[in-house]
Amino acid sequence: MNQDIDHILISREELHARVEELAARISADYAGREPLLVCVLRGAVFFLADLARALSVPCSLDFMAVSSYGSATDSSGVVRILKDLDADIAGRHVLIVEDVIDSGLTLNYLLKSLSARHPASLEICALLTKPSRRRIQLPCKYVGFEIADDFVVGYGLDLAEHFRSLDFIGTVKPEVAARIKAQAEAAT
């Protein structure tokens, strides 16, 4: 699988160090409270797991699945909730844990949806952000890494369900990406 990677953007060690830093900040900010970490499936699962383990405050977990990409690599702008929260968030301190903020359209929709449920607080923790792609400015309190407009994989991020399990974040060789996209399109 690593032979399909063009280059490593963020190493395993850099990911680990940054998650530890974010967890320390979040733990300090939520001292005396128990945040509800809302994982946006599926890309943020690895990040959520490592972040939750690194926190020094108790936390609860819940999951949402939203879609705005389909099998494409650019957001369609149309957001669908595929799996909603199991917990009632009214009065809770909610921290959305997201893999990457791209255009901001999906997360903006999610913020509006969750705000309407009256949480005590609602913040965002994103592993990656791509400011050059932003169409909507969002109040992201915790950011792991700011990256260029590259399509990245690994550490939960995928290309047509490939590469999620890599322990680093990188880019795929263009010929490999083209092959995988063609296979995904043929399968639909």
C-alpha positions as CSV (number, residue, x, y, z in Angstrom):
1,M,0.0,0.0,0.0
2,N,2.8,2.4,0.8
3,Q,4.1,2.1,-2.8
4,D,0.9,3.9,-3.8
5,I,1.8,7.0,-1.7
6,D,3.3,9.9,-3.5
7,H,4.6,11.6,-0.4
8,I,4.0,11.7,3.4
9,L,2.6,15.0,4.4
10,I,2.3,14.4,8.2
11,S,4.2,11.6,9.9
12,R,3.0,9.2,12.6
13,E,5.2,11.0,15.1
14,E,3.9,14.5,14.1
15,L,0.3,13.2,14.4
16,H,0.9,11.8,17.8
17,A,2.6,14.9,19.1
18,R,-0.2,17.2,17.8
19,V,-3.0,15.0,19.2
20,E,-1.3,15.2,22.6
21,E,-1.1,19.0,22.4
22,L,-4.7,19.3,21.4
23,A,-5.8,16.9,24.2
24,A,-3.9,19.0,26.7
25,R,-5.6,22.2,25.5
26,I,-9.0,20.6,25.5
27,S,-8.5,19.1,28.9
28,A,-7.6,22.5,30.3
29,D,-10.6,24.2,28.6
30,Y,-13.0,21.5,29.8
31,A,-11.7,21.1,33.4
32,G,-14.5,20.2,35.7
33,R,-16.8,19.4,32.8
34,E,-17.4,16.2,30.8
35,P,-17.5,17.0,27.1
36,L,-19.4,15.0,24.6
37,L,-17.1,14.2,21.7
38,V,-19.2,13.9,18.5
39,C,-17.2,12.0,15.9
40,V,-18.0,12.8,12.2
41,L,-17.9,9.3,10.6
42,R,-15.9,7.8,9.1
43,G,-12.8,9.9,8.6
44,A,-12.4,11.1,12.1
45,V,-12.5,7.8,13.9
46,F,-8.8,7.3,14.3
47,F,-8.4,10.9,15.4
48,L,-11.3,10.6,17.9
49,A,-9.9,7.4,19.4
50,D,-6.4,8.9,19.9
51,L,-7.8,12.2,21.2
52,A,-10.2,10.6,23.7
53,R,-7.4,8.5,25.1
54,A,-5.2,11.5,25.5
55,L,-7.7,13.6,27.4
56,S,-7.3,14.0,31.2
57,V,-11.0,14.9,31.7
58,P,-13.8,12.4,31.4
59,C,-15.7,12.4,28.1
60,S,-18.5,10.7,26.4
61,L,-18.6,9.7,22.7
62,D,-21.3,9.8,20.1
63,F,-21.2,9.5,16.3
64,M,-22.8,11.2,13.3
65,A,-22.4,10.3,9.6
66,V,-23.0,13.0,7.1
67,S,-22.3,13.0,3.4
68,S,-21.5,15.7,0.9
69,Y,-19.0,14.0,-1.3
70,G,-20.4,10.7,-2.5
71,S,-17.5,9.0,-4.2
72,A,-16.1,12.3,-5.5
73,T,-13.1,14.2,-4.1
74,D,-14.9,17.6,-4.1
75,S,-17.8,18.5,-1.9
76,S,-21.2,18.5,-3.7
77,G,-22.5,21.1,-1.3
78,V,-25.6,18.9,-0.6
79,V,-25.5,17.6,2.9
80,R,-27.3,14.5,4.1
81,I,-27.3,13.1,7.7
82,L,-26.8,9.4,7.3
83,K,-26.6,8.6,11.0
84,D,-27.8,10.9,13.7
85,L,-26.7,11.1,17.3
86,D,-28.0,8.6,19.9
87,A,-27.7,11.1,22.8
88,D,-29.7,14.2,23.6
89,I,-27.2,17.1,23.6
90,A,-29.4,19.7,25.3
91,G,-27.4,21.3,28.1
92,R,-24.2,19.3,27.2
93,H,-20.8,20.6,26.3
94,V,-20.4,19.3,22.7
95,L,-17.1,19.1,20.8
96,I,-17.4,18.1,17.2
97,V,-14.4,16.0,16.1
98,E,-13.9,16.3,12.4
99,D,-11.2,14.9,10.1
100,V,-10.8,17.8,7.6
101,I,-12.5,21.1,7.0
102,D,-12.5,21.8,3.3
103,S,-15.2,24.1,1.9
104,G,-16.9,24.3,5.3
105,L,-20.3,23.6,3.8
106,T,-20.8,20.2,5.6
107,L,-19.6,21.4,9.0
108,N,-21.7,24.6,8.7
109,Y,-24.8,22.5,8.2
110,L,-23.8,20.3,11.1
111,L,-23.3,23.3,13.4
112,K,-26.7,24.7,12.6
113,S,-28.3,21.3,13.1
114,L,-26.6,20.7,16.5
115,S,-27.1,24.3,17.7
116,A,-30.8,23.9,17.3
117,R,-30.6,21.1,19.9
118,H,-29.5,23.6,22.6
119,P,-26.2,22.3,23.8
120,A,-24.5,24.3,26.7
121,S,-21.6,24.8,24.3
122,L,-20.6,23.7,20.8
123,E,-17.0,23.8,19.5
124,I,-15.1,22.2,16.7
125,C,-11.9,20.2,16.8
126,A,-10.5,19.5,13.3
127,L,-7.5,17.4,12.5
128,L,-6.9,19.2,9.2
129,T,-8.1,22.4,7.7
130,K,-7.7,23.7,4.1
131,P,-8.2,27.5,4.3
132,S,-7.7,28.0,0.5
133,R,-10.8,25.9,-0.1
134,R,-13.0,27.6,2.5
135,R,-16.4,28.9,1.2
136,I,-17.8,29.5,4.6
137,Q,-15.8,30.8,7.6
138,L,-16.2,28.6,10.7
139,P,-15.3,29.1,14.3
140,C,-12.9,26.2,14.7
141,K,-11.4,26.4,18.2
142,Y,-8.9,23.4,17.9
143,V,-7.0,22.7,14.7
144,G,-4.4,20.0,14.3
145,F,-2.7,21.1,11.0
146,E,-3.4,23.6,8.3
147,I,-2.6,22.1,4.9
148,A,-2.6,23.1,1.2
149,D,-5.3,22.1,-1.2
150,D,-4.1,18.5,-1.6
151,F,-6.4,15.4,-1.5
152,V,-4.9,13.5,1.4
153,V,-5.3,10.0,2.8
154,G,-4.4,8.0,5.9
155,Y,-5.2,8.2,9.6
156,G,-8.9,7.7,8.7
157,L,-9.0,9.7,5.5
158,D,-9.7,7.7,2.4
159,L,-10.0,7.6,-1.4
160,A,-12.9,5.4,-2.3
161,E,-12.4,3.5,1.0
162,H,-8.7,2.9,0.4
163,F,-5.8,4.0,2.6
164,R,-7.8,4.7,5.9
165,S,-5.6,2.5,8.0
166,L,-2.3,4.3,7.2
167,D,-0.6,5.6,10.3
168,F,0.4,8.9,8.6
169,I,-1.2,11.4,6.2
170,G,0.0,11.6,2.7
171,T,-1.0,12.0,-0.9
172,V,-1.6,9.2,-3.5
173,K,0.3,8.9,-6.7
174,P,-1.8,10.5,-9.5
175,E,-1.9,7.3,-11.6
176,V,-3.0,5.3,-8.5
177,A,-5.7,7.8,-7.7
178,A,-7.0,7.7,-11.3
179,R,-7.2,3.9,-11.2
180,I,-9.0,3.8,-7.9
181,K,-11.5,6.5,-9.0
182,A,-12.2,4.6,-12.2
183,Q,-12.8,1.4,-10.3
184,A,-15.2,3.2,-7.9
185,E,-17.1,4.7,-10.8
186,A,-17.4,1.4,-12.6
187,A,-18.7,-0.3,-9.4
188,T,-21.6,2.2,-9.1
